[in-house]
């Protein structure tokens, strides 16, 4: 899964800290939670896993 994080610079001008968590790439057969933005655009919210 590719994730693009948009980070804003802190107000004091210091460096940004990336606290994002990244999952492995999706494979055929993976179950995901999606949100439909339009007829042709979808957002993958999360990968569904069994514990």
C-alpha positions in Angstrom: 0.0 0.0 0.0 1.4 3.4 -0.9 0.7 6.2 1.5 1.3 9.8 0.9 1.5 11.9 4.1 0.9 15.6 3.9 2.7 17.3 6.8 2.7 20.9 7.8 5.7 22.7 9.2 5.5 23.5 12.9 4.7 27.1 13.7 8.2 27.6 15.3 9.8 26.6 12.0 11.3 23.3 13.3 11.4 20.1 11.4 8.4 17.9 10.9 8.0 14.5 12.6 6.4 11.6 10.7 4.4 9.5 13.1 2.6 7.6 10.3 2.4 3.8 10.3 2.8 2.0 7.0 1.3 -1.4 6.0 2.7 -3.9 3.6 1.7 -3.6 -0.1 -1.8 -5.0 -0.8 -2.0 -8.3 -2.5 -4.7 -10.0 -4.7 -7.4 -11.3 -2.3 -6.7 -8.8 0.5 -9.8 -7.4 2.2 -9.9 -3.7 2.6 -12.3 -1.0 3.9 -13.0 1.6 1.2 -14.9 4.9 1.1 -16.3 6.0 -2.2 -15.6 9.6 -3.1 -17.3 9.7 -6.5 -18.3 7.3 -9.3 -14.6 6.7 -10.1 -12.7 7.6 -7.0 -12.2 5.5 -3.9 -10.1 5.8 -0.7 -8.7 2.7 1.0 -9.3 3.3 4.7 -7.6 0.3 6.1 -6.6 -3.3 5.5 -8.8 -5.9 7.3 -6.8 -8.5 9.2 -7.6 -11.4 11.5 -6.1 -11.5 15.0 
